Amino acid sequence: MSHSTIDQTGAPLLQVDDLKKHFPLRGGILGGTTGYVYAVDGVSFDIRRGETLSLVGESGCGKSTVGKALLQLYPITSGQVVLGGQRIDTMSSSTLRPIRRRMQVVFQDPFSSLNPRMRVRDILAEPIRNFGLAKTKDELDAKLGKLMDTVRLPRDAIGRWPHEFSGGQRQRIGIARALAAEPDLIICDEAVSALDVSVKAQIVNLLQDLQSQLGLALLFISHDLAIVEHMTHRVAVMYLGKIVEVAPRRSLFAAPKHPYTQALLSAVPVPQPGAARDRIILKGDVPSPINPPSGCRFHTRCPYVFDRCRVDEPKLQETEAGHTAACHLHDLPPEQNPLAGAASPLH
């Protein structure tokens, strides 16, 4: 776990309020809009300086779309994104340009995210030049050397091409490129999922060290709960375009308060072979984001579903300090709530 200091004073670094991203479906003879993909459908969270928030869920739940919408790679349908007290989702591209420096990204694929026609030196120098962060060639060279040291790559490798590096080394270059802009927040979009197990651990350790050295905030988008448990402060769980649970790491892994989170945790591999595990197998497939179910979106697969779940959409509510879940079970008396005293399937 990272030992960076989370700034608990003042406003959060990033505030996301009711973020929606709906993609239009085109079809018919005239190519008109025939419907929408409700990829992200009302997501709210915040991240403090120096904090890691992990956004987790199955493939297709909308978590990567959240990351791209925050970076303004997609125009958002509605909602608000506030970075450092400034609302950024309504800014023009020219106003947004200097603010982009504060929020950088490390992409999933270290092979396609680096320009194969640029040497490492030029890849890293580009953001420094773009944002005017070095005044002289000597200052630029010093920054480039320091970046290579920071991500633990040899300085003399700066003249090489991306294809001359392994996947893990390329991801270090991707992290160095993000750091070159001197950001406050880095969005890691499945940043370790394409890497081998041993390399994953190295990159996670590197990110944690950088966080404690530089006070960075991280939005860590992942489906790998085993990695998330090692490196996050808080976890937000997404299902079909909505956040269903948000909690501090220990609280979520020890006692999840949403049936979907329980099922996700039950699928995490156990460190000790032969250890007891109650695997929760969800029935059915994830519904389509084009036509999500009414009421609670999880009700079609939930083992505890009752009538209210089919018609009434649950809101995120606090179940204990700092732990919120969107589940009608928490409105029942404790003796009728199967989640009230439930321990995690991991523990």
One Martini backbone bead per residue (centre of mass of N, CA, C, O) as a GRO file, in nm:
protein
  347
    1MET     BB    1   0.097   0.035   0.021
    2SER     BB    2   0.071   0.352   0.004
    3HIS     BB    3   0.235   0.648   0.180
    4SER     BB    4   0.080   0.869   0.100
    5THR     BB    5  -0.057   1.182   0.138
    6ILE     BB    6  -0.374   1.260   0.212
    7ASP     BB    7  -0.580   1.526   0.134
    8GLN     BB    8  -0.834   1.618   0.374
    9THR     BB    9  -0.833   1.902   0.286
   10GLY     BB   10  -1.067   2.035   0.141
   11ALA     BB   11  -1.106   1.992  -0.175
   12PRO     BB   12  -1.109   1.793  -0.412
   13LEU     BB   13  -0.943   1.741  -0.701
   14LEU     BB   14  -1.179   1.541  -0.798
   15GLN     BB   15  -1.513   1.599  -0.944
   16VAL     BB   16  -1.791   1.378  -0.998
   17ASP     BB   17  -2.122   1.456  -1.151
   18ASP     BB   18  -2.341   1.278  -1.313
   19LEU     BB   19  -2.210   1.104  -1.533
   20LYS     BB   20  -2.266   1.098  -1.895
   21LYS     BB   21  -2.249   0.836  -2.166
   22HIS     BB   22  -2.405   0.846  -2.484
   23PHE     BB   23  -2.434   0.639  -2.764
   24PRO     BB   24  -2.528   0.655  -3.075
   25LEU     BB   25  -2.749   0.485  -3.289
   26ARG     BB   26  -2.722   0.389  -3.623
   27GLY     BB   27  -2.984   0.375  -3.885
   28GLY     BB   28  -3.133   0.300  -4.149
   29ILE     BB   29  -3.178   0.475  -4.435
   30LEU     BB   30  -3.094   0.772  -4.297
   31GLY     BB   31  -2.908   0.735  -4.038
   32GLY     BB   32  -3.044   0.748  -3.778
   33THR     BB   33  -3.146   0.748  -3.456
   34THR     BB   34  -3.224   0.431  -3.271
   35GLY     BB   35  -3.037   0.484  -3.014
   36TYR     BB   36  -2.859   0.384  -2.707
   37VAL     BB   37  -2.555   0.375  -2.530
   38TYR     BB   38  -2.533   0.327  -2.172
   39ALA     BB   39  -2.229   0.342  -2.059
   40VAL     BB   40  -2.278   0.610  -1.885
   41ASP     BB   41  -2.530   0.655  -1.597
   42GLY     BB   42  -2.450   0.819  -1.334
   43VAL     BB   43  -2.151   0.928  -1.214
   44SER     BB   44  -2.004   0.950  -0.875
   45PHE     BB   45  -1.695   1.115  -0.761
   46ASP     BB   46  -1.383   1.132  -0.570
   47ILE     BB   47  -1.044   1.284  -0.549
   48ARG     BB   48  -0.762   1.307  -0.373
   49ARG     BB   49  -0.474   1.402  -0.285
   50GLY     BB   50  -0.278   1.107  -0.297
   51GLU     BB   51  -0.500   0.923  -0.419
   52THR     BB   52  -0.649   0.596  -0.465
   53LEU     BB   53  -0.885   0.512  -0.715
   54SER     BB   54  -1.078   0.230  -0.787
   55LEU     BB   55  -1.214   0.103  -1.096
   56VAL     BB   56  -1.451  -0.160  -1.104
   57GLY     BB   57  -1.520  -0.437  -1.337
   58GLU     BB   58  -1.647  -0.561  -1.591
   59SER     BB   59  -1.653  -0.594  -1.902
   60GLY     BB   60  -1.856  -0.322  -2.020
   61CYS     BB   61  -1.934  -0.118  -1.766
   62GLY     BB   62  -1.764   0.182  -1.829
   63LYS     BB   63  -1.478   0.255  -1.707
   64SER     BB   64  -1.317   0.360  -1.960
   65THR     BB   65  -1.521   0.580  -2.036
   66VAL     BB   66  -1.471   0.752  -1.792
   67GLY     BB   67  -1.175   0.819  -1.851
   68LYS     BB   68  -1.225   0.949  -2.135
   69ALA     BB   69  -1.424   1.168  -2.036
   70LEU     BB   70  -1.231   1.315  -1.841
   71LEU     BB   71  -1.019   1.368  -2.090
   72GLN     BB   72  -1.201   1.453  -2.344
   73LEU     BB   73  -1.224   1.219  -2.567
   74TYR     BB   74  -1.517   1.255  -2.479
   75PRO     BB   75  -1.810   1.384  -2.497
   76ILE     BB   76  -2.038   1.464  -2.275
   77THR     BB   77  -2.374   1.443  -2.204
   78SER     BB   78  -2.355   1.472  -1.879
   79GLY     BB   79  -2.249   1.672  -1.623
   80GLN     BB   80  -1.958   1.694  -1.394
   81VAL     BB   81  -1.613   1.834  -1.408
   82VAL     BB   82  -1.378   1.882  -1.136
   83LEU     BB   83  -1.058   2.056  -1.134
   84GLY     BB   84  -0.932   2.229  -0.891
   85GLY     BB   85  -1.225   2.401  -0.897
   86GLN     BB   86  -1.263   2.344  -1.211
   87ARG     BB   87  -1.466   2.342  -1.475
   88ILE     BB   88  -1.405   2.123  -1.773
   89ASP     BB   89  -1.656   2.023  -1.958
   90THR     BB   90  -1.712   2.339  -2.081
   91MET     BB   91  -1.455   2.378  -2.218
   92SER     BB   92  -1.255   2.481  -2.435
   93SER     BB   93  -0.979   2.367  -2.592
   94SER     BB   94  -0.801   2.619  -2.527
   95THR     BB   95  -0.860   2.630  -2.219
   96LEU     BB   96  -0.785   2.323  -2.160
   97ARG     BB   97  -0.489   2.281  -2.240
   98PRO     BB   98  -0.332   2.367  -1.972
   99ILE     BB   99  -0.502   2.155  -1.792
  100ARG     BB  100  -0.410   1.879  -1.911
  101ARG     BB  101  -0.147   1.856  -1.746
  102ARG     BB  102  -0.298   1.756  -1.470
  103MET     BB  103  -0.417   1.517  -1.670
  104GLN     BB  104  -0.315   1.191  -1.713
  105VAL     BB  105  -0.215   0.890  -1.911
  106VAL     BB  106  -0.230   0.523  -1.896
  107PHE     BB  107  -0.235   0.275  -2.105
  108GLN     BB  108  -0.281  -0.056  -2.176
  109ASP     BB  109  -0.105  -0.052  -2.447
  110PRO     BB  110   0.243  -0.043  -2.493
  111PHE     BB  111   0.243  -0.069  -2.814
  112SER     BB  112   0.016   0.152  -2.922
  113SER     BB  113   0.093   0.419  -2.730
  114LEU     BB  114   0.354   0.432  -2.907
  115ASN     BB  115   0.542   0.590  -3.133
  116PRO     BB  116   0.736   0.417  -3.368
  117ARG     BB  117   0.870   0.705  -3.499
  118MET     BB  118   0.975   0.756  -3.204
  119ARG     BB  119   1.182   0.842  -2.986
  120VAL     BB  120   1.199   0.858  -2.653
  121ARG     BB  121   1.290   1.147  -2.636
  122ASP     BB  122   1.042   1.265  -2.801
  123ILE     BB  123   0.812   1.150  -2.630
  124LEU     BB  124   0.904   1.308  -2.364
  125ALA     BB  125   0.937   1.604  -2.486
  126GLU     BB  126   0.658   1.686  -2.586
  127PRO     BB  127   0.512   1.779  -2.317
  128ILE     BB  128   0.731   1.984  -2.235
  129ARG     BB  129   0.690   2.165  -2.483
  130ASN     BB  130   0.381   2.208  -2.488
  131PHE     BB  131   0.402   2.336  -2.168
  132GLY     BB  132   0.669   2.492  -2.110
  133LEU     BB  133   0.892   2.324  -1.896
  134ALA     BB  134   1.139   2.427  -2.085
  135LYS     BB  135   1.384   2.671  -2.179
  136THR     BB  136   1.620   2.470  -2.232
  137LYS     BB  137   1.815   2.216  -2.335
  138ASP     BB  138   1.938   2.151  -2.058
  139GLU     BB  139   1.669   2.131  -1.908
  140LEU     BB  140   1.553   1.906  -2.081
  141ASP     BB  141   1.776   1.694  -2.034
  142ALA     BB  142   1.740   1.682  -1.728
  143LYS     BB  143   1.446   1.585  -1.732
  144LEU     BB  144   1.488   1.327  -1.896
  145GLY     BB  145   1.687   1.189  -1.706
  146LYS     BB  146   1.497   1.190  -1.458
  147LEU     BB  147   1.272   1.020  -1.582
  148MET     BB  148   1.438   0.764  -1.623
  149ASP     BB  149   1.504   0.729  -1.324
  150THR     BB  150   1.212   0.717  -1.211
  151VAL     BB  151   1.144   0.448  -1.410
  152ARG     BB  152   1.400   0.265  -1.425
  153LEU     BB  153   1.589   0.366  -1.667
  154PRO     BB  154   1.831   0.399  -1.876
  155ARG     BB  155   1.958   0.684  -2.009
  156ASP     BB  156   2.075   0.552  -2.286
  157ALA     BB  157   1.772   0.466  -2.391
  158ILE     BB  158   1.661   0.742  -2.523
  159GLY     BB  159   1.761   0.667  -2.835
  160ARG     BB  160   1.544   0.467  -2.867
  161TRP     BB  161   1.303   0.249  -2.974
  162PRO     BB  162   1.013   0.096  -2.887
  163HIS     BB  163   1.087  -0.196  -3.016
  164GLU     BB  164   1.345  -0.229  -2.804
  165PHE     BB  165   1.119  -0.301  -2.596
  166SER     BB  166   0.946  -0.414  -2.356
  167GLY     BB  167   0.644  -0.401  -2.214
  168GLY     BB  168   0.737  -0.292  -1.936
  169GLN     BB  169   0.917  -0.066  -2.052
  170ARG     BB  170   0.697   0.080  -2.209
  171GLN     BB  171   0.526   0.147  -1.959
  172ARG     BB  172   0.742   0.329  -1.838
  173ILE     BB  173   0.733   0.533  -2.068
  174GLY     BB  174   0.434   0.603  -2.030
  175ILE     BB  175   0.478   0.715  -1.744
  176ALA     BB  176   0.690   0.929  -1.818
  177ARG     BB  177   0.504   1.088  -2.006
  178ALA     BB  178   0.299   1.162  -1.785
  179LEU     BB  179   0.517   1.303  -1.593
  180ALA     BB  180   0.626   1.532  -1.783
  181ALA     BB  181   0.364   1.726  -1.711
  182GLU     BB  182   0.320   1.746  -1.405
  183PRO     BB  183   0.087   1.604  -1.254
  184ASP     BB  184  -0.190   1.532  -1.027
  185LEU     BB  185  -0.323   1.316  -1.234
  186ILE     BB  186  -0.358   0.961  -1.300
  187ILE     BB  187  -0.481   0.756  -1.557
  188CYS     BB  188  -0.526   0.401  -1.527
  189ASP     BB  189  -0.596   0.201  -1.811
  190GLU     BB  190  -0.522  -0.099  -1.766
  191ALA     BB  191  -0.192  -0.076  -1.716
  192VAL     BB  192  -0.139  -0.414  -1.640
  193SER     BB  193  -0.306  -0.631  -1.819
  194ALA     BB  194  -0.066  -0.684  -2.053
  195LEU     BB  195   0.111  -0.814  -1.831
  196ASP     BB  196   0.311  -0.983  -1.660
  197VAL     BB  197   0.314  -1.071  -1.339
  198SER     BB  198   0.599  -0.960  -1.257
  199VAL     BB  199   0.561  -0.685  -1.401
  200LYS     BB  200   0.314  -0.583  -1.258
  201ALA     BB  201   0.446  -0.552  -0.978
  202GLN     BB  202   0.653  -0.338  -1.067
  203ILE     BB  203   0.450  -0.121  -1.165
  204VAL     BB  204   0.294  -0.092  -0.902
  205ASN     BB  205   0.538  -0.008  -0.729
  206LEU     BB  206   0.606   0.241  -0.894
  207LEU     BB  207   0.338   0.394  -0.853
  208GLN     BB  208   0.360   0.407  -0.544
  209ASP     BB  209   0.627   0.562  -0.529
  210LEU     BB  210   0.535   0.808  -0.691
  211GLN     BB  211   0.309   0.890  -0.504
  212SER     BB  212   0.489   0.942  -0.249
  213GLN     BB  213   0.686   1.148  -0.387
  214LEU     BB  214   0.450   1.339  -0.558
  215GLY     BB  215   0.138   1.328  -0.472
  216LEU     BB  216  -0.036   1.154  -0.640
  217ALA     BB  217  -0.316   1.090  -0.822
  218LEU     BB  218  -0.529   0.792  -0.874
  219LEU     BB  219  -0.692   0.630  -1.149
  220PHE     BB  220  -0.774   0.282  -1.123
  221ILE     BB  221  -0.840   0.083  -1.395
  222SER     BB  222  -1.001  -0.240  -1.324
  223HIS     BB  223  -1.044  -0.617  -1.303
  224ASP     BB  224  -0.808  -0.661  -1.080
  225LEU     BB  225  -0.845  -0.729  -0.747
  226ALA     BB  226  -0.565  -0.822  -0.652
  227ILE     BB  227  -0.425  -0.553  -0.725
  228VAL     BB  228  -0.610  -0.350  -0.586
  229GLU     BB  229  -0.557  -0.445  -0.291
  230HIS     BB  230  -0.246  -0.336  -0.301
  231MET     BB  231  -0.303  -0.006  -0.422
  232THR     BB  232  -0.547   0.110  -0.259
  233HIS     BB  233  -0.784   0.312  -0.086
  234ARG     BB  234  -1.026   0.304  -0.292
  235VAL     BB  235  -1.351   0.168  -0.408
  236ALA     BB  236  -1.524   0.141  -0.727
  237VAL     BB  237  -1.823  -0.018  -0.835
  238MET     BB  238  -1.919  -0.141  -1.156
  239TYR     BB  239  -2.253  -0.160  -1.327
  240LEU     BB  240  -2.388  -0.084  -1.607
  241GLY     BB  241  -2.295   0.246  -1.572
  242LYS     BB  242  -2.278   0.204  -1.252
  243ILE     BB  243  -2.246   0.273  -0.918
  244VAL     BB  244  -2.272   0.031  -0.632
  245GLU     BB  245  -1.982   0.084  -0.480
  246VAL     BB  246  -1.816   0.255  -0.195
  247ALA     BB  247  -1.482   0.202  -0.048
  248PRO     BB  248  -1.265   0.117   0.149
  249ARG     BB  249  -1.058  -0.132   0.107
  250ARG     BB  250  -1.098  -0.297   0.370
  251SER     BB  251  -1.407  -0.288   0.379
  252LEU     BB  252  -1.464  -0.424   0.103
  253PHE     BB  253  -1.293  -0.692   0.144
  254ALA     BB  254  -1.434  -0.775   0.421
  255ALA     BB  255  -1.746  -0.617   0.364
  256PRO     BB  256  -1.956  -0.635   0.138
  257LYS     BB  257  -2.271  -0.443   0.023
  258HIS     BB  258  -2.285  -0.603  -0.256
  259PRO     BB  259  -2.364  -0.867  -0.454
  260TYR     BB  260  -2.161  -0.806  -0.683
  261THR     BB  261  -1.906  -0.779  -0.511
  262GLN     BB  262  -1.915  -1.059  -0.395
  263ALA     BB  263  -1.882  -1.205  -0.667
  264LEU     BB  264  -1.612  -1.081  -0.748
  265LEU     BB  265  -1.450  -1.180  -0.495
  266SER     BB  266  -1.509  -1.492  -0.539
  267ALA     BB  267  -1.310  -1.489  -0.812
  268VAL     BB  268  -1.061  -1.463  -0.656
  269PRO     BB  269  -0.773  -1.589  -0.616
  270VAL     BB  270  -0.623  -1.803  -0.396
  271PRO     BB  271  -0.326  -1.817  -0.230
  272GLN     BB  272  -0.425  -2.082  -0.094
  273PRO     BB  273  -0.425  -2.395  -0.145
  274GLY     BB  274  -0.740  -2.531  -0.046
  275ALA     BB  275  -0.903  -2.308   0.029
  276ALA     BB  276  -1.181  -2.184   0.128
  277ARG     BB  277  -1.468  -2.126  -0.104
  278ASP     BB  278  -1.740  -1.913  -0.197
  279ARG     BB  279  -1.865  -1.936  -0.494
  280ILE     BB  280  -2.026  -1.693  -0.700
  281ILE     BB  281  -2.272  -1.763  -0.936
  282LEU     BB  282  -2.393  -1.596  -1.193
  283LYS     BB  283  -2.671  -1.546  -1.358
  284GLY     BB  284  -2.638  -1.496  -1.659
  285ASP     BB  285  -2.607  -1.203  -1.838
  286VAL     BB  286  -2.513  -0.913  -1.928
  287PRO     BB  287  -2.680  -0.665  -2.004
  288SER     BB  288  -2.765  -0.429  -2.222
  289PRO     BB  289  -2.678  -0.086  -2.268
  290ILE     BB  290  -2.930  -0.032  -2.458
  291ASN     BB  291  -3.128  -0.222  -2.245
  292PRO     BB  292  -3.172  -0.165  -1.947
  293PRO     BB  293  -3.292  -0.242  -1.665
  294SER     BB  294  -3.511  -0.197  -1.446
  295GLY     BB  295  -3.428  -0.057  -1.177
  296CYS     BB  296  -3.210  -0.272  -1.089
  297ARG     BB  297  -2.950  -0.378  -1.292
  298PHE     BB  298  -2.893  -0.654  -1.113
  299HIS     BB  299  -3.167  -0.824  -1.087
  300THR     BB  300  -3.118  -1.053  -1.315
  301ARG     BB  301  -2.856  -1.177  -1.112
  302CYS     BB  302  -2.969  -1.178  -0.826
  303PRO     BB  303  -2.997  -1.378  -0.536
  304TYR     BB  304  -3.188  -1.135  -0.368
  305VAL     BB  305  -3.432  -1.078  -0.521
  306PHE     BB  306  -3.703  -0.839  -0.526
  307ASP     BB  307  -3.965  -0.656  -0.627
  308ARG     BB  308  -3.839  -0.368  -0.595
  309CYS     BB  309  -3.588  -0.414  -0.788
  310ARG     BB  310  -3.764  -0.402  -1.066
  311VAL     BB  311  -3.864  -0.073  -1.021
  312ASP     BB  312  -3.645   0.040  -0.809
  313GLU     BB  313  -3.389   0.255  -0.794
  314PRO     BB  314  -3.104   0.250  -0.632
  315LYS     BB  315  -2.926   0.433  -0.402
  316LEU     BB  316  -2.664   0.566  -0.269
  317GLN     BB  317  -2.578   0.446   0.061
  318GLU     BB  318  -2.498   0.454   0.385
  319THR     BB  319  -2.376   0.178   0.593
  320GLU     BB  320  -2.106   0.320   0.669
  321ALA     BB  321  -1.832   0.474   0.717
  322GLY     BB  322  -1.752   0.544   0.380
  323HIS     BB  323  -1.992   0.330   0.299
  324THR     BB  324  -2.142   0.260  -0.016
  325ALA     BB  325  -2.473   0.147  -0.141
  326ALA     BB  326  -2.688   0.003  -0.410
  327CYS     BB  327  -2.935  -0.138  -0.195
  328HIS     BB  328  -3.241  -0.258  -0.069
  329LEU     BB  329  -3.145  -0.438   0.170
  330HIS     BB  330  -3.074  -0.180   0.361
  331ASP     BB  331  -3.397  -0.134   0.426
  332LEU     BB  332  -3.393  -0.370   0.593
  333PRO     BB  333  -3.388  -0.558   0.838
  334PRO     BB  334  -3.112  -0.716   0.950
  335GLU     BB  335  -3.248  -1.010   0.960
  336GLN     BB  336  -3.323  -0.972   0.629
  337ASN     BB  337  -3.015  -0.910   0.566
  338PRO     BB  338  -2.762  -1.087   0.403
  339LEU     BB  339  -2.538  -0.834   0.431
  340ALA     BB  340  -2.506  -0.736   0.725
  341GLY     BB  341  -2.289  -0.990   0.828
  342ALA     BB  342  -2.117  -1.020   0.585
  343ALA     BB  343  -1.851  -1.168   0.463
  344SER     BB  344  -1.601  -1.212   0.276
  345PRO     BB  345  -1.497  -1.455   0.043
  346LEU     BB  346  -1.182  -1.390   0.115
  347HIS     BB  347  -1.208  -1.425   0.465
   0.00000   0.00000   0.00000
